[in-house]
Amino acid sequence: MTTLMIQGTTSDAGKSTVVAGLCRRLARRGVSVAPFKPQNMALNSAVTVDGGEIGRSTALQALAAGVEPHSDMNPVLLKPQSDQGAQVILRGQAYGNMAALDYHAFKAEAKRSVMAAWEALSSRYDVIIAEGAGSPAEINLRANDIANMGFAEAADCPVLLVGDIDRGGVFAQLVGTLELLSQSERSRTRGFIINRFRGDIALLEPGLEWLTERTGKPVVGTLPYLQGLMLDAEDSLGGNSSGNRQGEDTFRIVVPALPRISNHTDFEALALHPGVEVRFVGPDRPIPPADLILLPGSKATRADLDWLRHQGWDAAIRRHLRYGGRVLGICGGFQMLGAAIHDPEGLEGKAGSSAGLGLLSMETRLVAGKQLRNVSGQLQLDERPAFSGYEIHNGISAGIALKRPLLMCRNGEGEPLADGAISEDGQVMGTYVHGIFDRPHACNALLHALGMAQPGGAVDRATCRERDLDRLADAMETHLDTASLDSLLDR
């Protein structure tokens, strides 16, 4: 077994993308490979084959490797609930809520889960491509580190450092990061990857030569900026917006950018639809006219519902419905549509109850023990299109609105499950299931039910992912020193 770790000079330097590309490159050569992220902080997550929960970017890397996502691939997942606290997921299961200082003290125990998961993966795969988090040079977080060099030292694996040239200052990023590492950490850093380069490589070569002379480390390659690459993100909303599309027939969707928005990858298929404009509306921004208001998932549903009200979305939604608009809620957004949300145990914040938007006759109670499952079935629309997706939630909803479900699911055992609701007038819909837009037929049928006159043109999200992963692996074959990579992997 061989482990190679990819670390970055900053968050969003391109670590996740590089790991995905390396996994796909190795899988295409027939190598048994798996991704590994010791610790991740993200609100986009996926359900694993063993009934756990991991970061969505790691699940994408598993897809790139041609293997089922497993909870061992991301043993520590932190899901922020506030600026100072998060839910801690250990090896796929909720462990509890912790303040930042409490988690810092807990990291020594978390490290045992990290190393046990890595050892379990190592027994099943020949190569592990590990991904760091943030930057290894975050001095205040180095004690008991499990996300970057702390893991690399414990696993005794080589490291490649990624810097993002698109944001500028890439040489300062790389040299500065290296300078802040310990001697042993600098020694295990075997080289650099420069990411998102645009232009003539000849203009960059003097800088690359200087970097190698200055540090004694080779530049393993310079990856180009790949326009239009759309892979599942950890948290950034950038890839989910489709910009300002024009045209009389454009179907306009607005989404409130909730402070604790989760699984916004739900909207990537919509952003790729040629007839749809998706716009995320942040705080203190005017709410534009739209055909559909889409309420997304949330890791702190009651707090985000308070934020909606403070921003005037409740009044905007009522006005939108009076003029014939439609509303769809997914997961936490679905819970907001009901009459009330109860959190007696304080699972997502302070214990208590909140009035919902009152658009569906139901109430939700948050209970310990998440629903974590992959599902498939049929939307309860005219054509009964097939869909597939997944559930990640604490809430249990009840009320007469659920007698008109939006979809019928089958769980892993094949048992039928009704989910979601459709209001009597058809203007308001909701579901707990993420990913319902990913299949083209289901996406078109759902958009039609939500008011789009001619919805044909939806993309197959799975096909797009596969295409982009192959494109990424092709770029790595072309622009990286594959001999140096293979020597690090003993291939």
C-alpha positions as CSV (number, residue, x, y, z in Angstrom):
1,M,0.0,0.0,0.0
2,T,1.2,3.5,-0.9
3,T,-0.2,6.8,0.3
4,L,0.4,10.2,-1.3
5,M,-1.0,13.3,0.3
6,I,-2.1,16.5,-1.6
7,Q,-2.0,19.6,0.5
8,G,-2.7,23.2,-0.5
9,T,-1.4,26.7,0.3
10,T,-5.0,27.9,1.0
11,S,-8.5,26.7,1.0
12,D,-9.8,26.3,-2.6
13,A,-6.3,26.0,-4.0
14,G,-7.5,23.0,-6.0
15,K,-6.7,20.1,-3.6
16,S,-10.0,18.3,-4.2
17,T,-9.7,18.7,-7.9
18,V,-6.2,17.3,-8.0
19,V,-7.1,14.3,-5.9
20,A,-10.1,13.6,-8.1
21,G,-7.9,13.8,-11.2
22,L,-5.2,11.6,-9.8
23,C,-7.8,9.0,-8.7
24,R,-9.3,8.9,-12.2
25,R,-5.8,8.7,-13.8
26,L,-4.9,5.7,-11.7
27,A,-8.2,4.0,-12.0
28,R,-8.0,4.2,-15.8
29,R,-4.7,2.3,-15.5
30,G,-6.3,-0.4,-13.5
31,V,-4.8,0.6,-10.2
32,S,-6.8,-0.1,-7.0
33,V,-7.1,3.4,-5.6
34,A,-9.2,5.2,-3.0
35,P,-9.4,8.9,-1.8
36,F,-8.9,9.8,1.8
37,K,-9.6,13.1,3.6
38,P,-8.7,12.8,7.3
39,Q,-10.8,15.9,8.3
40,N,-13.2,18.0,6.3
41,M,-15.3,21.0,7.2
42,A,-18.2,21.2,4.7
43,L,-22.0,21.4,4.6
44,N,-22.2,19.4,1.3
45,S,-22.3,15.7,2.2
46,A,-23.1,12.4,0.6
47,V,-24.5,9.0,1.9
48,T,-22.0,6.2,1.8
49,V,-22.4,2.5,0.9
50,D,-22.1,1.6,4.6
51,G,-24.9,4.0,5.7
52,G,-22.6,6.8,6.8
53,E,-22.0,10.5,5.8
54,I,-18.9,12.0,4.2
55,G,-18.0,15.2,2.5
56,R,-19.4,15.4,-1.1
57,S,-16.1,16.2,-2.6
58,T,-14.6,12.9,-1.2
59,A,-17.6,11.0,-2.6
60,L,-16.8,12.6,-6.0
61,Q,-13.2,11.4,-5.7
62,A,-14.5,7.9,-5.0
63,L,-16.5,8.1,-8.2
64,A,-13.4,9.2,-10.0
65,A,-11.6,6.1,-8.5
66,G,-14.4,3.8,-9.7
67,V,-15.3,2.7,-6.1
68,E,-18.3,3.1,-3.8
69,P,-18.0,6.0,-1.3
70,H,-17.3,4.7,2.2
71,S,-17.2,6.4,5.6
72,D,-13.6,5.4,6.0
73,M,-12.7,7.8,3.2
74,N,-13.6,10.9,5.4
75,P,-13.4,9.8,9.0
76,V,-13.9,13.3,10.5
77,L,-16.5,15.6,9.0
78,L,-17.3,18.9,10.6
79,K,-20.6,20.5,9.7
80,P,-20.7,24.1,10.9
81,Q,-23.9,25.2,12.8
82,S,-22.6,28.6,13.8
83,D,-19.4,30.7,13.6
84,Q,-18.1,28.9,16.7
85,G,-19.6,25.4,16.7
86,A,-20.2,22.4,14.5
87,Q,-21.7,18.9,14.4
88,V,-18.9,16.3,14.5
89,I,-19.3,13.2,12.3
90,L,-16.9,10.4,13.1
91,R,-16.6,7.6,10.6
92,G,-19.9,8.4,9.0
93,Q,-22.0,8.8,12.2
94,A,-23.0,11.9,14.2
95,Y,-20.9,12.1,17.4
96,G,-22.2,15.3,18.8
97,N,-22.1,19.1,18.6
98,M,-18.9,20.9,19.8
99,A,-17.7,24.4,20.2
100,A,-14.5,25.1,18.3
101,L,-12.3,25.1,21.5
102,D,-13.9,21.8,22.7
103,Y,-13.1,20.2,19.3
104,H,-9.5,21.4,19.4
105,A,-9.2,19.5,22.7
106,F,-11.0,16.5,21.2
107,K,-8.6,16.2,18.2
108,A,-6.3,13.7,20.0
109,E,-9.2,11.3,20.2
110,A,-10.4,12.1,16.7
111,K,-6.9,11.1,15.5
112,R,-7.5,7.6,16.6
113,S,-10.6,7.4,14.3
114,V,-8.5,8.9,11.4
115,M,-5.7,6.4,11.7
116,A,-8.1,3.5,12.1
117,A,-10.0,4.5,9.0
118,W,-6.8,5.0,7.0
119,E,-5.5,1.5,8.1
120,A,-8.9,0.0,7.1
121,L,-8.7,1.6,3.7
122,S,-5.0,0.5,3.3
123,S,-6.0,-3.1,3.7
124,R,-8.5,-2.8,0.8
125,Y,-6.6,-0.7,-1.7
126,D,-3.2,-0.5,-3.2
127,V,-2.9,3.3,-3.4
128,I,-4.5,6.0,-1.2
129,I,-4.6,9.6,-2.4
130,A,-5.1,11.7,0.7
131,E,-6.3,15.3,0.7
132,G,-5.4,18.0,3.3
133,A,-7.7,20.7,4.5
134,G,-7.1,24.4,4.4
135,S,-3.3,25.0,4.7
136,P,-0.6,23.2,6.7
137,A,0.8,26.6,7.6
138,E,-2.1,27.6,9.9
139,I,0.1,28.0,12.9
140,N,-2.8,28.3,15.4
141,L,-4.2,24.9,14.4
142,R,-0.9,22.9,14.3
143,A,-1.2,21.4,17.8
144,N,-2.7,17.9,17.5
145,D,-3.2,18.4,13.8
146,I,-5.0,15.6,12.0
147,A,-5.9,17.4,8.7
148,N,-2.5,18.1,7.1
149,M,1.0,17.4,8.3
150,G,-0.1,15.8,11.5
151,F,-1.6,13.0,9.4
152,A,1.3,12.9,6.9
153,E,3.8,12.5,9.7
154,A,1.7,9.7,11.4
155,A,1.3,7.9,8.1
156,D,4.8,8.7,7.0
157,C,3.7,9.6,3.5
158,P,5.1,12.1,0.9
159,V,3.3,15.3,0.2
160,L,2.8,17.5,-2.9
161,L,1.8,21.1,-2.3
162,V,-0.7,22.8,-4.6
163,G,-0.8,26.6,-5.2
164,D,-3.4,28.6,-7.1
165,I,-1.8,30.9,-9.6
166,D,-5.2,32.3,-10.7
167,R,-5.6,34.2,-7.4
168,G,-2.1,35.7,-7.7
169,G,1.1,35.4,-5.5
170,V,1.6,31.7,-6.2
171,F,5.4,31.9,-5.5
172,A,4.8,33.6,-2.2
173,Q,2.1,31.0,-1.4
174,L,4.4,28.1,-2.0
175,V,7.6,29.5,-0.5
176,G,5.9,31.0,2.5
177,T,4.0,27.8,3.3
178,L,7.2,25.8,3.1
179,E,9.1,28.2,5.4
180,L,6.4,27.8,8.1
181,L,6.8,24.0,8.2
182,S,9.1,22.0,10.5
183,Q,12.2,20.5,9.0
184,S,10.7,17.0,8.9
185,E,7.6,18.4,7.2
186,R,9.7,20.3,4.6
187,S,11.6,17.1,3.9
188,R,8.4,15.1,3.2
189,T,7.1,17.8,0.9
190,R,8.5,16.4,-2.4
191,G,7.3,19.0,-4.9
192,F,4.8,21.5,-6.1
193,I,1.8,21.6,-8.4
194,I,0.7,25.0,-9.8
195,N,-3.0,25.1,-10.5
196,R,-5.3,27.1,-12.8
197,F,-2.6,28.7,-15.1
198,R,-3.8,30.8,-18.0
199,G,-1.4,32.0,-20.8
200,D,1.9,31.0,-22.3
201,I,3.9,28.6,-20.2
202,A,7.1,30.1,-21.5
203,L,6.4,33.3,-19.5
204,L,6.1,31.2,-16.3
205,E,9.2,29.1,-16.8
206,P,11.7,31.6,-15.2
207,G,9.6,31.6,-12.1
208,L,9.5,27.8,-12.0
209,E,13.2,27.6,-12.3
210,W,13.7,30.1,-9.5
211,L,11.2,28.2,-7.3
212,T,13.2,25.0,-7.7
213,E,16.5,26.7,-7.0
214,R,15.1,28.5,-4.0
215,T,13.5,25.5,-2.3
216,G,15.3,22.5,-3.8
217,K,11.8,21.1,-4.7
218,P,10.7,20.3,-8.2
219,V,7.6,21.6,-9.8
220,V,5.7,18.4,-10.7
221,G,3.5,20.3,-13.2
222,T,1.4,23.3,-14.0
223,L,-2.3,22.5,-14.6
224,P,-4.2,24.8,-16.9
225,Y,-7.4,26.6,-16.0
226,L,-10.1,24.3,-17.3
227,Q,-13.0,26.4,-18.4
228,G,-16.4,25.0,-17.6
229,L,-15.1,22.3,-15.3
230,M,-18.1,21.6,-12.9
231,L,-17.4,19.1,-10.2
232,D,-19.2,18.7,-6.9
233,A,-17.9,21.4,-4.6
234,E,-17.3,21.3,-0.8
235,D,-19.0,24.7,0.0
236,S,-18.5,27.3,-2.8
237,L,-21.7,28.4,-4.5
238,G,-19.8,29.7,-7.5
239,G,-20.4,26.7,-9.8
240,N,-24.2,26.6,-9.0
241,S,-25.2,29.9,-10.5
242,S,-25.9,30.0,-14.2
243,G,-25.4,33.7,-14.6
244,N,-27.6,36.2,-16.2
245,R,-29.3,34.3,-19.1
246,Q,-31.5,36.3,-21.4
247,G,-34.6,35.4,-23.4
248,E,-38.3,35.5,-23.1
249,D,-38.5,31.8,-22.3
250,T,-35.8,31.7,-19.7
251,F,-37.1,30.1,-16.5
252,R,-35.9,32.2,-13.6
253,I,-35.1,30.5,-10.3
254,V,-33.9,32.4,-7.2
255,V,-32.4,30.7,-4.1
256,P,-31.7,32.4,-0.8
257,A,-28.0,31.9,0.1
258,L,-28.7,30.8,3.6
259,P,-25.9,31.3,6.2
260,R,-25.8,27.5,6.8
261,I,-26.9,26.3,3.3
262,S,-26.2,22.6,2.8
263,N,-26.0,20.3,-0.2
264,H,-26.4,23.2,-2.7
265,T,-25.0,20.7,-5.3
266,D,-28.7,20.0,-5.7
267,F,-28.8,23.0,-8.1
268,E,-25.8,22.1,-10.4
269,A,-28.1,20.3,-12.9
270,L,-30.4,23.4,-13.0
271,A,-27.4,25.7,-13.6
272,L,-26.5,23.6,-16.6
273,H,-30.0,23.6,-18.1
274,P,-29.9,25.9,-21.1
275,G,-33.4,27.3,-20.5
276,V,-32.9,28.0,-16.8
277,E,-31.3,30.9,-14.9
278,V,-30.3,30.2,-11.3
279,R,-29.5,33.1,-9.0
280,F,-28.4,32.9,-5.4
281,V,-29.4,35.9,-3.4
282,G,-27.2,36.8,-0.4
283,P,-27.8,39.0,2.6
284,D,-29.2,42.5,2.2
285,R,-29.7,42.0,-1.6
286,P,-32.9,42.8,-3.4
287,I,-35.0,39.7,-4.1
288,P,-35.5,39.7,-7.9
289,P,-38.7,38.5,-9.7
290,A,-38.7,34.8,-10.4
291,D,-40.8,32.0,-11.7
292,L,-39.6,29.7,-8.9
293,I,-38.3,30.3,-5.4
294,L,-36.3,27.3,-4.3
295,L,-35.5,27.0,-0.5
296,P,-32.4,24.9,0.0
297,G,-31.2,22.6,2.7
298,S,-29.8,24.0,5.9
299,K,-27.6,22.7,8.8
300,A,-29.4,25.2,11.2
301,T,-33.0,25.3,9.9
302,R,-34.6,27.4,12.6
303,A,-31.7,29.9,12.6
304,D,-31.8,30.2,8.8
305,L,-35.6,30.6,8.9
306,D,-35.1,33.6,11.3
307,W,-32.5,34.9,8.7
308,L,-35.1,34.5,5.9
309,R,-37.6,36.5,7.9
310,H,-35.1,39.2,8.7
311,Q,-34.2,39.5,5.0
312,G,-37.9,39.8,4.0
313,W,-38.2,36.5,2.2
314,D,-41.4,35.5,4.0
315,A,-43.2,38.6,2.6
316,A,-41.5,38.1,-0.8
317,I,-42.7,34.5,-1.0
318,R,-46.3,35.4,-0.2
319,R,-46.2,38.1,-2.9
320,H,-44.6,35.6,-5.3
321,L,-47.4,33.1,-4.7
322,R,-50.2,35.7,-5.1
323,Y,-48.9,36.4,-8.6
324,G,-48.9,32.7,-9.5
325,G,-45.3,31.8,-8.8
326,R,-44.1,28.5,-7.4
327,V,-42.1,27.4,-4.4
328,L,-40.1,24.3,-3.8
329,G,-38.3,23.3,-0.6
330,I,-35.6,20.7,-0.3
331,C,-34.8,19.1,3.1
332,G,-34.4,22.0,5.6
333,G,-36.2,24.2,3.0
334,F,-39.1,21.7,3.0
335,Q,-39.3,21.9,6.8
336,M,-39.5,25.7,6.6
337,L,-42.7,25.4,4.5
338,G,-44.7,23.8,7.3
339,A,-46.5,25.4,10.3
340,A,-43.8,24.8,12.9
341,I,-40.3,23.3,13.5
342,H,-39.6,21.8,16.9
343,D,-36.2,21.1,18.3
344,P,-36.7,20.0,21.9
345,E,-33.2,18.6,22.3
346,G,-31.3,21.5,20.8
347,L,-29.9,19.4,18.0
348,E,-29.3,22.3,15.7
349,G,-28.9,25.1,18.2
350,K,-30.9,26.4,21.2
351,A,-33.8,24.1,22.1
352,G,-37.2,25.4,21.3
353,S,-39.8,25.8,18.5
354,S,-40.2,28.2,15.6
355,A,-43.2,29.1,13.5
356,G,-42.7,28.0,9.9
357,L,-43.9,29.8,6.8
358,G,-47.3,28.1,7.0
359,L,-47.5,27.1,3.3
360,L,-47.9,23.3,3.9
361,S,-50.1,21.8,6.6
362,M,-47.5,19.9,8.5
363,E,-45.1,20.3,11.5
364,T,-41.5,19.0,11.9
365,R,-39.8,17.6,15.0
366,L,-36.0,17.3,15.0
367,V,-35.0,14.0,16.6
368,A,-31.6,12.4,17.4
369,G,-30.5,9.9,14.8
370,K,-30.1,11.0,11.2
371,Q,-31.9,9.5,8.2
372,L,-29.0,8.5,6.0
373,R,-30.0,6.6,2.9
374,N,-29.8,6.5,-0.9
375,V,-33.2,6.2,-2.5
376,S,-34.8,5.9,-5.9
377,G,-38.3,5.9,-7.2
378,Q,-40.9,7.9,-9.1
379,L,-42.0,11.5,-8.9
380,Q,-45.8,11.7,-8.4
381,L,-46.4,13.8,-11.5
382,D,-48.3,13.1,-14.7
383,E,-45.5,11.2,-16.4
384,R,-44.2,9.4,-13.2
385,P,-40.6,10.0,-14.1
386,A,-37.9,7.9,-12.3
387,F,-35.4,9.7,-10.0
388,S,-32.6,8.8,-7.7
389,G,-31.2,10.7,-4.8
390,Y,-30.3,10.6,-1.1
391,E,-31.6,11.7,2.3
392,I,-29.5,13.4,5.1
393,H,-31.7,14.9,7.8
394,N,-32.8,14.7,11.5
395,G,-36.4,15.9,11.1
396,I,-39.6,13.9,11.1
397,S,-42.6,15.7,9.5
398,A,-46.2,15.0,10.0
399,G,-49.5,16.5,8.8
400,I,-52.2,16.3,6.2
401,A,-50.0,17.9,3.6
402,L,-48.0,14.6,3.4
403,K,-51.1,12.8,2.0
404,R,-50.2,14.4,-1.3
405,P,-46.6,13.2,-1.6
406,L,-44.2,14.6,-4.3
407,L,-42.5,11.3,-4.8
408,M,-42.6,7.6,-4.0
409,C,-39.2,6.1,-3.0
410,R,-37.7,2.7,-2.5
411,N,-35.0,2.4,0.1
412,G,-32.1,0.0,0.0
413,E,-34.3,-2.9,1.0
414,G,-36.9,-2.1,-1.7
415,E,-39.5,-0.9,0.7
416,P,-41.9,1.8,-0.6
417,L,-41.7,5.2,1.1
418,A,-43.8,8.3,0.4
419,D,-41.9,11.5,0.7
420,G,-42.6,15.2,0.4
421,A,-45.8,17.1,-0.3
422,I,-47.7,19.0,-3.0
423,S,-50.1,21.7,-2.0
424,E,-53.7,21.4,-3.3
425,D,-53.2,24.3,-5.8
426,G,-49.8,22.8,-6.9
427,Q,-47.9,26.1,-6.2
428,V,-45.9,24.7,-3.3
429,M,-43.9,21.5,-3.2
430,G,-41.3,20.0,-0.9
431,T,-39.2,16.9,-0.4
432,Y,-36.4,15.6,1.9
433,V,-34.6,14.0,-1.1
434,H,-31.5,15.6,-2.5
435,G,-30.5,15.1,-6.1
436,I,-33.9,15.0,-7.7
437,F,-32.9,17.3,-10.6
438,D,-29.9,15.1,-11.6
439,R,-31.7,12.8,-14.1
440,P,-32.9,14.7,-17.2
441,H,-36.4,13.2,-17.5
442,A,-37.1,13.9,-13.8
443,C,-35.6,17.4,-14.0
444,N,-37.8,18.3,-17.1
445,A,-40.9,16.9,-15.5
446,L,-40.4,18.6,-12.2
447,L,-39.6,22.0,-13.9
448,H,-42.8,21.6,-16.0
449,A,-44.9,20.9,-12.8
450,L,-43.2,24.0,-11.3
451,G,-44.3,26.3,-14.1
452,M,-41.7,26.0,-16.9
453,A,-43.6,25.9,-20.2
454,Q,-41.0,24.1,-22.3
455,P,-38.5,22.4,-20.0
456,G,-36.8,20.1,-22.5
457,G,-33.0,20.4,-22.5
458,A,-32.0,19.1,-19.0
459,V,-28.6,17.5,-18.8
460,D,-27.6,14.2,-17.3
461,R,-25.5,15.3,-14.3
462,A,-23.8,11.8,-14.0
463,T,-22.7,12.0,-17.6
464,C,-21.4,15.5,-17.1
465,R,-19.4,14.4,-14.0
466,E,-17.8,11.5,-15.9
467,R,-16.9,13.7,-18.9
468,D,-15.3,16.3,-16.6
469,L,-13.4,13.7,-14.6
470,D,-11.9,12.2,-17.8
471,R,-11.1,15.7,-19.0
472,L,-9.3,16.4,-15.7
473,A,-7.3,13.2,-15.9
474,D,-6.4,14.0,-19.5
475,A,-5.0,17.3,-18.3
476,M,-2.9,15.6,-15.7
477,E,-1.5,13.2,-18.2
478,T,-0.5,16.1,-20.4
479,H,0.7,18.7,-17.9
480,L,2.1,16.8,-14.9
481,D,5.4,15.0,-14.7
482,T,3.8,11.5,-14.6
483,A,7.2,9.8,-14.1
484,S,7.7,11.8,-10.9
485,L,4.2,11.0,-9.7
486,D,4.6,7.3,-10.4
487,S,7.9,7.2,-8.5
488,L,6.2,8.7,-5.4
489,L,3.6,5.9,-5.8
490,D,6.0,3.1,-6.5
491,R,4.1,2.5,-9.8
